[in-house]
Amino acid sequence: MRPSPLGAQGKMTKPTNQQITVEQSGAFVETFSLAATSRGPLDGLRFAVKDLIDVAGHNTGCGNPSWRDTHPRAELHAVCVEQVLAAGGECVGKTITDEMAFSLIGENHFYGTPLNPAAPDRVPGGSSSGSASAVACGLADFALGSDTGGSVRVPASNCGLWGLRPSHGAISVAGVMPFAPSFDTIGFFANDSEILERVGSVLLARDPISEPTQPTIHLLDEAFSLIDSEVRVALDPVLDELRVLFPGRLRKASLDAWCGVAAGGGLEPWVDSFYTLQFAEIQSSLSAWIADARPTFGPATAASFELARSLDRRTIGAAARRREAYDHCLAAAMGPGDLLCIPTVPAPAPLKATNAQNRKGHYYRRALSLTSIAGLARLPQVSLPLAVTAASPVGLSLIAARGQDMHLLATVRKIAAALVSSRSG
Amino acid sequence: MRPSPLGAQGKMTKPTNQQITVEQSGAFVETFSLAATSRGPLDGLRFAVKDLIDVAGHNTGCGNPSWRDTHPRAELHAVCVEQVLAAGGECVGKTITDEMAFSLIGENHFYGTPLNPAAPDRVPGGSSSGSASAVACGLADFALGSDTGGSVRVPASNCGLWGLRPSHGAISVAGVMPFAPSFDTIGFFANDSEILERVGSVLLARDPISEPTQPTIHLLDEAFSLIDSEVRVALDPVLDELRVLFPGRLRKASLDAWCGVAAGGGLEPWVDSFYTLQFAEIQSSLSAWIADARPTFGPATAASFELARSLDRRTIGAAARRREAYDHCLAAAMGPGDLLCIPTVPAPAPLKATNAQNRKGHYYRRALSLTSIAGLARLPQVSLPLAVTAASPVGLSLIAARGQDMHLLATVRKIAAALVSSRSG
């Protein structure tokens, strides 16, 4: 069994990958040192920035050489970078993104595949591949990524990191490449739940919550029913730990039961709605540039754009109607103490170079089925690195009601602290 | 007294401006006819699109010739245009926007000032100036605009139209120029509250609400205390009508009392927070293009960008912290039936060519003080064309809790129907 993010004896220890070099990680587009602009809660912490997010004086490449060469250098930092620098963070570089943010895998045709140190023969996950790798390799204390369809949550799961996708609209995307704006968010990774919460406090511009409400944790049937058995076997003991930590507060739940006729058919209509709306928005955001600049894409990205182009745009309205029904259903069902619990991913990290990116592949659609829940309903989600399979780490996710990001982060910190104690006891 | 949008005898009649030509209106960048792509609730309705929003096959000019000339033609419609076309709407053209969306006035140095038919010597308001003018002149049944800092609400008020700024994130901005993304929204105008609601149902992808909850209407002290007396005199009788319509359900309220120490000092810290965050985001969105393309701006827009450039970006964090405190305070205070009531604007529409755009001018800062409430707290707001001064129409606004857009539109329709009856009775 591979080294667990919780340590070989189940202890919650930081990975000791500090010996991995920048070159070995393959995580960075470029490295540099950019000092904090003032002091704050992130004093002394090093952070990396996904190369979809502007850092002043650097070209934002978005994982594609044609994009880099047809866009001017960033004059100013993205607002999220500015917030982190002013809170004491020191920026150590820009990290590789999947091309145009268009994948959950983490293999970039032009820039390579950042190392997943927890499973070196497997992909790190994408599209915030380099940010996850930099943190997992110990080359940064935290890293900024973006998450449209799962691009923070999936690499957090694959690499054994804590990762947040925030409530939609809660963190500024000014200075970030628009992709599918109604899903685009700025998220981040850390090796440590306490650092995750501190970064959250800065970017969400809210104080940490000292004592979170006792949560009610709803295990979503539709999500657990579509995962591989090895993931289920890895997650079951974690659910048992949560039952001990929150006695009587874990219960089974079902989206179909909660959302009634609006949903139905498990996660199939969720992922269909997500695909339609994401493709529609990507095309509205990028098609003029593509027609004008005639960029060169890697084969997988070219196939993804072809799929997006094939969308019948008259179906946007029906997909939007389903999306809003889901959003309202979950908003009505979830109070501040309610958390949905799902596996972050349906399977261990795919082996490298196995064409897992193929949109028709079983892995990809199941992964998006899981990530589409928070995406469609605009909810915050944390992937917790609490389990490993024989192949790679796998995350367990908690999803909170919209705007309850700080509450979610406090609950996650509490879970991490309790599991350190119980796993070492 | 000028013709009221409610008719000379106080009747709720549609304006009879159908005789105004496209040329006389000065509202359009270009006109064309783009048929609906399928049938739906907007069958037979003509709509116009602000030239900040993509229409396939047309250049999106954003009110500035340098922008138009340095960006490729739109390949596809923005998602919001696609939704409206698929619901039966027929597009009649693209309308003038204030340069780069950067004003509440409606005077474009390059493209002129669209006619405000309700007050021809006065500005239409901006930045969705042409969309408001097109509807007010009877050249479209409704029109799409964008509202970052008030760009739908203010022109709706000046021109005597119904206008919605939706909850932030509720309507897709894919295919719309990013300006200050955490405030950017797609809003729209109509001459008729029933059409406003129908368009809302399509773009918000939700069914209309047949019988809205009885509202509680909170008259915000801080807002009413900063308006000109002629606006107060015009709005007072409308408040009396609302008291008759909703007996016992209008009450005085105060942001300072609701939000405690977090606010304080009236709307000054609100508008300061708004300025800081909006300028920070505008600079992150546009500074690379400005440095690269060296665009020519009109004098007022150049001054606005200079002001944005002067921002100390280390203050972003503190402004974001105030913004989130306001957002959470209002979210905690407002249930689905609670509506904030404020004047849309502090004064009648300014006379044309009076440099009202000057950022230090008294009008501008007071207008932004009012519009910053919904902007900072991400709330939906409708401006209702229920009053006129000797100079121009002035709107009364209702602001609902986040996500209660359809409830707000239903309440507005109910108010409109009741006032037709009582004013004609």
Interface residues (C-beta under 8 A of the other chain):
Chain A: T37 S38 G40 D54 H71 P72 R73 A74 E75 L76 H77 A78 V79 E82 Q83 A86 A87 H168 G169 S172 V173 A174 G175 P178 A180 P181 S182 V202 L204 A205 R206 L277 A280 E281 I282 Q283 S284 S285 S287 A288 W289 I290 A291 D292 A293 R313 R314 I316 G317 A320 R321 R323 E324 H328 A331 R378 G403
Chain B: T37 S38 G40 D54 H71 P72 R73 A74 E75 L76 H77 A78 V79 E82 Q83 A86 A87 H168 G169 S172 V173 A174 G175 P178 A180 P181 S182 V202 L204 A205 R206 L277 A280 E281 I282 Q283 S284 S285 S287 A288 W289 I290 A291 D292 A293 R313 R314 I316 G317 A320 R321 R323 E324 H328 A331 R378 G403
